[in-house]
Amino acid sequence: MNIKQLTANLSVSAQVMPADMAEIAAAGFKSIICNRPDGEAGDQPSFREVEQQAQAAGIEARYLPVIPGQVADTQADEFDRLLEDLPKPVLAYCRSGMRSTTLWGLSRAGRMPTGEILSRAEQAGYDLSALVRRINQSNATPFDVADSTHKVVIVGGGAAGISVASSLLARQPGLDIVIIDPADVHYYQPGWTLVGGGVFTPAQTARVMGSLIPRGVRWIKSAVAGFEPERNAVLLEGCRVVKYEQLVVCPGLKLNWDGIEGLTDTLGRNGVTSNYRYDLAPYTWELVERFKGGNAVFTQPPMPIKCAGAPQKAMYLSCDAWRHAGVLEKSNVQFRSAGAVLFGVAEYVPALMEYVQAYGIDLNFGQTLTAIDGGRKIATFAVSSPDGSSQKVEVPFDMIHVVPPQTAPDFIRSSPLADPAGWIDVDQSTLQHKRFSNIFGLGDAANSPNAKTAAAARKQAPVVAHNVLHNLGRQSVQARYNGYGSCPLTVERGKIVLAEFNYGGKLAPSFPAWMLDGTRPSRLAWLLKERILPPLYWEGMLKGHEWLAQPEMVG
């Protein structure tokens, strides 16, 4: 923890973990306030998890979530009321501490000299200088006054964002590029399946963000609050404004853990787990090793989701471990999916069905998880009927692997960049925004109809890099993306069905069939997933090496 004191009664910090509560109590804090909405990142515990441990440590806990950069006066007033009412001293936290500091700064406006507000925040490591404009201009944000201006601004420092930056520099060394992302850690999320299968350790999937930002690219460690595309401006938390000539938006998606009633109350205990969160993937493997038989349920929510094959990958690896441990015959393994088919590309289904039958998996389609009672170990599903009606079914479990519903981030859904469903509205070929020609979107938050996978981002990044330079007059033609996506389906430890396809589910194998037939389980594909793809990600994709990813040209 990195706790910063603002006043005698208030300190702020970045994200705290449930396991930190004993240390926070020992430091003398009597209350905590969470200013971070649930589901912002894959390494973030829910407030409910923090609250449970806080209560056990004798700490009062309150939830006042704030979307980055969208701190309302009413929220500042509520923050002030909590500071008055809660036992002191109080620790407030968000992703970085910036939102908590901003709430405090606004709550002090008119009651403390502005210079003192800025000074105390600066001593704690937070720059509230842009807040002065808001305080002095009745909440107006002067988009015409920028804190910085750049040729290319990239929102998001995940796989897509860093890859685009590196591909741009490979084509145009010295280009003025900035990446905006508040995260300290960058995750190789495709590796979490193997963490949950006991193959990787969590540490193998994480690296410090600063070590991955390409040399020559500026990193603004902040969250984005909104966009003003007519003014070529991005608003950051703390009311800072960054302007651009070209904008690339790739912030990933939001995991809506609260979309399933009771889920946040029981995640990480009572046999409830998910490989979709960094800190929970090890718990998946712990449950698999401890399992001695009973009901094992694996769920899949309605599309779109990140890596549509991941829910069943966890199931196959678990079944393989139970088969080797001699407990598979005592297990009732169930796959309950909101979808209508096992996998969206028909050519890969026969191989998957062989494993479904070999493991004795009970397949159930048209079933959406709506609630979990962890104490009773009951999961409730909404089951769709052919006539369009729906009924609720309660399913007992000894272990359940949950995949939450997923949406675009809040600051995308509420922006002018979004389509009616909330995703970045792009042309599926050029990945250029349909209304704003100097904006591009890629990765999980874009509405292009491809699989939301790292493999898709690997192919999209060079296309976006090329087309950004085309907009800047440095390329004569545009590049196009053909919808490529890849899903290495881990059907057992040591074998994978390597699904590769373009738009429309057209097969797009990277290797000749005599070398690797992706429609059949393969040890070579496992070697690719376990040994080749991680270094290809860290040392290739993120560094602008476009092996097997050179973009096609339009025309």
C-alpha positions in Angstrom: 0.0 0.0 0.0 1.0 3.6 -0.6 -1.1 5.7 1.7 -0.8 9.5 1.4 -2.1 11.9 4.1 -4.1 14.9 3.0 -5.3 16.0 6.5 -5.1 14.8 10.0 -8.4 12.9 9.5 -8.1 11.9 5.8 -5.6 9.9 3.8 -5.9 8.5 0.3 -4.4 5.6 -1.6 -4.6 3.5 -4.7 -6.7 0.3 -4.8 -6.6 -1.6 -1.6 -7.1 -5.4 -1.4 -9.2 -7.4 1.1 -6.0 -8.8 2.6 -4.8 -5.3 3.4 -7.5 -4.6 6.0 -5.6 -5.9 9.0 -2.7 -3.7 8.1 -5.0 -0.7 7.6 -6.6 -1.3 11.0 -3.2 -1.6 12.6 -2.2 1.7 11.1 -5.1 3.3 13.1 -7.7 3.8 10.4 -11.3 3.5 11.6 -13.1 3.9 8.2 -12.6 3.4 4.5 -14.4 5.0 1.5 -14.3 3.3 -1.9 -14.5 5.8 -4.8 -13.8 3.2 -7.5 -16.7 1.5 -9.4 -16.6 -2.3 -9.5 -15.4 -3.9 -12.7 -12.9 -1.3 -13.9 -10.0 -3.8 -14.3 -9.3 -7.5 -14.3 -7.2 -7.3 -11.1 -9.8 -5.4 -9.1 -11.6 -6.9 -6.1 -15.2 -5.9 -5.7 -16.2 -3.4 -3.0 -18.2 -6.2 -1.3 -15.0 -8.3 -0.9 -13.2 -5.3 0.6 -16.1 -4.5 2.9 -16.4 -8.0 4.3 -12.7 -8.0 5.4 -13.0 -4.4 6.6 -15.9 -5.3 8.9 -13.9 -8.3 10.2 -11.1 -5.9 11.1 -13.5 -3.5 12.8 -13.4 -0.9 10.1 -16.4 1.0 8.8 -16.7 0.8 5.0 -18.7 3.0 2.6 -19.1 2.9 -1.2 -19.2 6.2 -3.2 -18.2 5.1 -6.7 -17.1 7.8 -9.2 -16.5 7.4 -12.9 -13.0 8.8 -13.8 -13.2 12.5 -14.5 -16.9 12.7 -13.8 -16.8 13.9 -10.2 -20.1 15.6 -9.5 -20.7 18.4 -7.0 -23.3 16.1 -5.3 -20.7 13.4 -4.9 -18.3 15.9 -3.4 -21.0 16.9 -1.0 -21.7 13.2 -0.1 -17.9 12.7 0.4 -17.9 15.6 2.8 -20.8 14.2 4.7 -19.1 10.8 5.0 -16.0 12.5 6.4 -18.1 14.3 9.0 -20.1 11.1 10.0 -17.5 8.3 9.8 -15.2 7.3 12.6 -11.8 8.9 12.1 -9.2 8.8 10.6 -10.6 7.8 7.2 -8.8 6.2 4.2 -10.4 6.9 0.8 -9.2 4.9 -2.2 -9.8 4.5 -6.0 -7.6 3.1 -8.8 -4.8 5.7 -8.1 -6.1 7.9 -5.4 -6.8 10.7 -7.8 -10.6 10.5 -7.7 -10.6 10.5 -3.9 -8.3 13.5 -3.8 -10.5 15.3 -6.3 -13.6 14.7 -4.2 -11.7 16.1 -1.2 -10.5 19.1 -3.2 -14.0 19.9 -4.4 -15.5 19.5 -1.0 -13.0 22.0 0.4 -13.7 24.7 -2.3 -14.8 27.9 -0.7 -13.8 26.6 2.8 -10.1 26.3 2.3 -7.8 28.6 0.2 -7.3 27.1 -3.3 -3.5 27.3 -2.9 -3.6 25.2 0.2 -5.9 22.6 -1.5 -3.4 22.4 -4.4 -0.4 22.3 -2.1 -1.7 19.5 0.1 -2.6 17.4 -2.9 0.8 18.0 -4.5 2.5 16.9 -1.3 0.5 13.7 -1.6 1.6 13.3 -5.2 -1.6 14.4 -6.9 -1.9 17.4 -9.4 -5.2 19.2 -8.9 -4.2 22.3 -10.9 -6.8 21.7 -13.6 -9.4 21.7 -10.9 -8.9 25.4 -10.4 -10.6 26.0 -13.8 -13.6 24.1 -12.7 -13.8 25.8 -9.3 -13.5 29.2 -10.9 -15.8 28.5 -13.9 -18.8 26.9 -12.4 -18.1 23.3 -13.5 -17.3 24.3 -17.1 -14.4 22.5 -18.7 -12.5 24.8 -21.1 -11.8 22.3 -24.0 -10.2 25.1 -25.9 -7.3 25.2 -23.3 -5.3 22.0 -23.5 -2.8 20.8 -21.0 -0.9 19.1 -23.9 -1.3 18.5 -27.6 0.0 15.5 -29.6 0.0 14.1 -33.1 -1.4 10.8 -32.0 -3.2 10.1 -28.7 -3.9 6.5 -27.8 -6.5 5.7 -25.1 -5.6 2.4 -23.5 -2.3 0.7 -22.7 -3.4 -2.8 -23.1 -2.4 -5.2 -25.9 -4.0 -3.1 -28.6 -2.8 0.3 -27.4 0.9 -0.6 -26.9 0.9 -2.6 -30.2 -0.4 0.4 -32.2 2.2 2.7 -30.6 5.0 0.3 -31.5 3.7 -0.3 -35.0 3.5 3.5 -35.6 7.1 4.0 -34.4 8.3 1.2 -36.6 6.8 3.0 -39.6 7.5 6.6 -38.5 10.3 6.9 -35.9 10.1 10.0 -33.8 6.3 10.4 -34.2 4.7 12.4 -31.4 2.6 9.7 -29.5 1.1 9.6 -26.1 -0.6 6.7 -24.4 -3.2 7.4 -21.7 -3.8 4.6 -19.2 -4.0 4.7 -15.3 -2.9 1.1 -14.7 0.4 0.3 -13.0 0.4 -3.3 -14.3 -0.1 -4.8 -17.8 -1.5 -8.3 -18.0 -1.2 -11.0 -20.5 -4.8 -12.1 -20.0 -4.8 -15.1 -22.4 -2.5 -16.7 -19.8 -5.1 -16.7 -17.1 -6.7 -19.8 -18.5 -3.4 -21.6 -17.9 -3.1 -20.1 -14.4 -6.5 -21.6 -13.6 -5.3 -24.9 -15.1 -2.2 -25.0 -12.9 0.2 -24.5 -15.8 1.3 -20.9 -15.4 1.8 -18.9 -12.2 0.1 -15.5 -11.9 3.4 -13.7 -12.1 4.1 -15.1 -15.6 1.1 -13.0 -16.8 2.0 -9.6 -15.4 4.6 -6.9 -16.0 5.1 -3.4 -14.9 3.3 -1.0 -17.3 6.2 1.4 -17.4 8.5 -1.3 -18.7 6.3 -1.9 -21.8 5.7 1.7 -23.0 7.7 2.0 -26.2 10.7 4.3 -25.9 9.9 7.7 -27.2 6.2 7.4 -26.4 4.9 9.6 -23.5 2.7 7.9 -20.9 0.0 9.9 -19.1 -0.9 7.8 -16.1 -4.6 8.9 -15.8 -8.1 7.7 -16.5 -10.2 9.2 -19.3 -13.4 10.9 -18.4 -14.8 11.8 -21.8 -14.3 12.9 -25.4 -15.1 16.1 -27.4 -14.4 14.9 -30.9 -15.5 18.1 -32.5 -12.7 19.8 -30.6 -10.2 17.0 -31.0 -10.0 16.8 -27.2 -9.9 14.1 -24.5 -10.9 15.0 -20.9 -9.0 13.2 -18.1 -9.8 12.8 -14.5 -8.8 16.0 -12.6 -10.3 18.0 -15.4 -7.1 18.0 -17.5 -7.5 18.3 -21.3 -5.3 16.5 -24.0 -5.7 17.4 -27.6 -4.9 15.4 -30.7 -4.6 15.3 -34.4 -5.3 11.5 -34.6 -7.0 9.5 -31.8 -6.9 5.8 -31.2 -9.3 4.3 -28.7 -8.8 0.8 -27.3 -9.5 0.7 -23.5 -10.7 -2.9 -23.3 -14.1 -3.8 -21.9 -15.8 -3.8 -18.5 -16.6 -6.9 -16.5 -20.0 -6.4 -15.0 -19.7 -8.6 -11.8 -22.7 -6.8 -10.4 -24.8 -8.1 -13.3 -25.3 -11.4 -11.5 -27.1 -11.0 -8.2 -25.1 -12.1 -5.2 -21.9 -12.8 -7.2 -19.7 -10.1 -5.6 -20.7 -11.4 -2.1 -19.2 -14.8 -2.8 -16.4 -14.5 -5.4 -13.2 -16.2 -4.2 -15.0 -18.3 -1.6 -17.8 -20.9 -1.3 -16.5 -22.6 -4.4 -17.2 -19.6 -6.7 -14.3 -18.6 -9.0 -13.5 -17.1 -12.4 -10.4 -17.0 -14.7 -11.5 -13.6 -15.8 -9.9 -12.0 -12.8 -6.1 -12.1 -12.1 -6.5 -12.7 -8.4 -9.2 -15.4 -8.8 -7.5 -17.6 -11.5 -5.3 -19.3 -8.8 -8.4 -20.0 -6.8 -9.8 -21.9 -9.8 -6.8 -24.3 -9.7 -7.1 -24.5 -5.9 -10.7 -25.7 -6.3 -9.8 -28.1 -9.1 -7.1 -29.7 -6.9 -9.4 -30.0 -3.9 -12.4 -31.3 -5.8 -13.4 -34.8 -4.8 -16.6 -35.1 -6.9 -20.0 -33.5 -7.0 -21.6 -30.7 -9.1 -19.1 -28.6 -11.1 -20.8 -25.9 -13.1 -19.2 -23.7 -15.8 -21.2 -20.7 -17.2 -21.1 -18.5 -20.2 -23.0 -15.2 -20.5 -24.6 -13.6 -23.5 -22.3 -12.3 -26.2 -20.2 -10.3 -26.8 -17.5 -11.4 -24.3 -13.8 -11.4 -24.2 -12.5 -14.7 -25.6 -15.6 -16.6 -26.2 -13.8 -19.9 -25.8 -12.4 -19.2 -22.4 -15.5 -20.5 -20.4 -15.1 -24.0 -21.9 -11.3 -23.9 -21.8 -11.5 -23.8 -18.0 -14.0 -26.7 -18.1 -11.9 -29.0 -20.3 -8.7 -28.4 -18.3 -10.6 -29.1 -15.0 -12.0 -32.3 -16.4 -8.6 -33.4 -17.6 -7.2 -32.8 -14.1 -10.1 -34.7 -12.5 -9.6 -37.6 -15.0 -6.0 -38.0 -14.0 -6.9 -37.7 -10.3 -9.5 -40.4 -10.6 -12.5 -38.2 -9.6 -14.1 -37.5 -13.0 -16.4 -40.4 -12.6 -17.7 -38.9 -9.3 -18.3 -35.5 -11.0 -21.4 -34.1 -12.6 -19.9 -31.5 -14.9 -22.3 -29.0 -16.5 -21.8 -26.4 -19.1 -24.6 -23.8 -18.9 -24.3 -21.2 -21.7 -26.6 -18.4 -22.8 -25.6 -19.2 -26.4 -27.3 -21.6 -28.7 -24.2 -23.6 -29.8 -21.0 -24.9 -28.3 -18.8 -22.8 -30.6 -19.6 -20.2 -33.2 -17.5 -21.8 -36.0 -19.0 -25.2 -36.9 -15.8 -26.8 -38.2 -14.4 -26.9 -34.7 -17.4 -28.4 -33.0 -16.9 -32.1 -33.8 -13.5 -32.2 -32.1 -14.9 -30.3 -29.1 -17.9 -32.7 -28.9 -15.5 -35.7 -28.7 -14.1 -34.2 -25.4 -17.6 -33.3 -24.2 -18.6 -36.9 -24.5 -15.3 -38.3 -23.2 -15.6 -36.1 -20.0 -19.3 -36.8 -19.7 -20.2 -33.1 -19.7 -23.9 -32.1 -19.6 -24.5 -29.4 -22.2 -27.2 -26.8 -21.5 -27.8 -23.9 -23.9 -30.1 -20.9 -23.7 -29.3 -20.5 -19.9 -28.1 -17.2 -18.4 -26.8 -17.1 -14.9 -28.8 -14.4 -13.0 -28.0 -15.0 -9.3 -25.7 -16.9 -6.9 -26.3 -17.8 -3.3 -22.8 -18.7 -2.1 -23.8 -19.8 1.4 -26.5 -22.3 0.0 -24.3 -23.1 -3.0 -27.2 -22.5 -5.4 -27.0 -20.9 -8.8 -30.1 -19.5 -10.5 -30.4 -19.5 -14.3 -32.9 -17.9 -16.6 -33.8 -20.6 -19.1 -35.1 -19.6 -22.5 -37.8 -21.7 -24.3 -38.3 -22.0 -28.0 -41.5 -20.0 -27.7 -39.6 -17.0 -26.3 -40.7 -17.5 -22.7 -38.3 -17.8 -19.8 -38.3 -19.6 -16.5 -35.9 -19.7 -13.6 -34.0 -22.9 -12.6 -32.0 -23.4 -9.4 -28.8 -25.5 -9.8 -26.8 -26.7 -6.8 -23.0 -26.6 -7.1 -19.9 -27.7 -5.3 -17.8 -25.6 -7.6 -18.8 -23.0 -10.1 -16.7 -21.1 -12.7 -18.5 -17.9 -13.5 -18.0 -15.6 -16.5 -19.6 -12.2 -15.9 -21.6 -10.2 -18.5 -19.4 -7.7 -20.3 -19.9 -4.2 -21.7 -17.9 -1.3 -23.1 -16.4 0.9 -20.4 -18.7 3.5 -19.0 -16.8 6.5 -20.4 -17.1 4.9 -23.9 -20.8 4.0 -23.6 -21.7 7.6 -22.6 -19.6 9.2 -25.3 -20.2 10.5 -28.8 -18.0 7.6 -30.1 -20.5 4.9 -29.1 -23.0 3.0 -31.3 -26.5 2.4 -29.8 -25.2 -0.7 -28.0 -22.4 1.3 -26.4 -19.3 0.1 -28.4 -16.9 2.2 -30.4 -18.6 2.7 -33.8 -16.0 1.7 -36.4 -15.8 0.5 -40.0 -15.1 -3.2 -39.7 -12.5 -3.1 -42.5 -10.5 0.1 -41.9 -11.3 0.4 -38.1 -11.9 4.1 -38.7 -14.7 5.7 -36.8 -17.9 6.0 -38.9 -18.5 9.7 -38.0 -15.1 11.1 -36.9 -12.5 10.4 -39.6 -9.5 11.1 -37.3 -10.5 8.6 -34.7 -9.9 4.8 -34.8 -11.1 2.0 -32.5 -9.8 -1.5 -32.0 -9.6 -4.2 -29.5 -12.4 -5.4 -27.2 -14.3 -2.1 -27.0 -14.8 -1.7 -30.8 -18.0 -2.9 -32.5 -16.3 -4.8 -35.3 -17.9 -8.3 -35.5 -14.7 -10.2 -34.8 -13.8 -12.4 -31.8 -12.6 -10.3 -28.9 -9.2 -11.9 -28.5 -5.5 -10.8 -28.2 -5.0 -12.5 -31.6 -7.5 -10.1 -33.2 -5.8 -7.1 -31.6 -2.4 -8.4 -33.0 -3.9 -8.2 -36.5 -5.8 -4.9 -36.0 -2.9 -2.9 -34.6 -0.8 -2.7 -37.8 -4.0 -1.8 -39.8 -4.7 1.1 -37.4 -1.1 2.2 -37.4 -1.0 2.3 -41.2 -4.3 4.1 -41.5 -3.4 6.7 -38.9 -0.3 7.5 -41.0 -2.6 7.6 -44.1 -4.6 10.3 -42.4 -1.4 12.2 -41.7 -0.5 12.0 -45.4 2.3 9.6 -45.0 0.7 6.5 -46.7 -0.9 6.5 -50.1 -3.6 3.9 -49.5 -5.5 2.5 -46.5 -5.1 -0.9 -45.0 -7.9 -3.3 -44.1 -8.6 -5.8 -41.4 -10.3 -9.1 -42.4 -11.8 -10.0 -39.1 -9.0 -12.5 -38.0 -9.4 -14.0 -34.6 -7.9 -17.0 -32.9 -9.0 -19.1 -30.0 -6.7 -21.9 -28.7 -9.2 -24.2 -27.1 -7.3 -26.1 -24.4 -9.2 -29.4 -24.5 -6.7 -31.2 -22.3 -3.3 -30.5 -20.7 -1.0 -31.0 -23.7 -3.5 -30.6 -26.5 -5.3 -27.8 -28.1 -7.9 -27.3 -30.9 -6.6 -24.2 -32.6 -9.5 -22.2 -33.9 -8.6 -19.5 -36.4 -11.2 -17.6 -38.5 -12.0 -14.4 -40.3 -15.3 -12.5 -40.6 -18.2 -14.7 -41.2 -16.5 -17.7 -39.6 -14.3 -18.4 -42.6 -11.4 -20.6 -41.6 -8.1 -18.8 -41.6 -5.3 -21.2 -40.6 -1.8 -19.8 -40.1 -0.2 -23.2 -40.8 -0.6 -25.8 -43.6 -2.8 -28.7 -42.6 0.0 -31.2 -42.8 1.8 -29.3 -40.1 -1.2 -28.3 -37.9 -4.8 -29.1 -38.5 -6.6 -26.7 -36.3 -9.9 -28.6 -36.4 -8.2 -31.5 -34.5 -6.6 -31.6 -31.1 -2.8 -31.0 -31.4 0.3 -31.2 -29.2 1.9 -28.7 -31.5 -0.9 -26.2 -30.9 -0.3 -26.7 -27.1 3.4 -26.0 -27.6 2.3 -22.8 -29.5 0.0 -21.7 -26.6 2.4 -22.5 -23.7 5.8 -21.8 -25.1 5.6 -19.6 -28.3 2.6 -17.2 -27.9 3.7 -15.6 -24.5 7.2 -14.5 -25.8 5.5 -13.6 -29.2 3.2 -11.3 -27.2 5.8 -9.7 -24.9 8.7 -9.5 -27.4 6.9 -9.4 -30.7 3.5 -7.9 -30.7 4.1 -5.3 -28.0 7.4 -4.2 -29.7 5.9 -3.7 -33.2 7.2 -6.9 -34.8 4.4 -7.9 -37.2 5.2 -11.5 -37.7 2.3 -13.1 -39.7 0.4 -9.8 -39.1 1.3 -7.5 -42.0 -1.8 -5.6 -43.0 -3.6 -6.0 -46.4 -4.0 -2.9 -48.5 -7.4 -1.6 -49.8 -7.5 -1.6 -53.6 
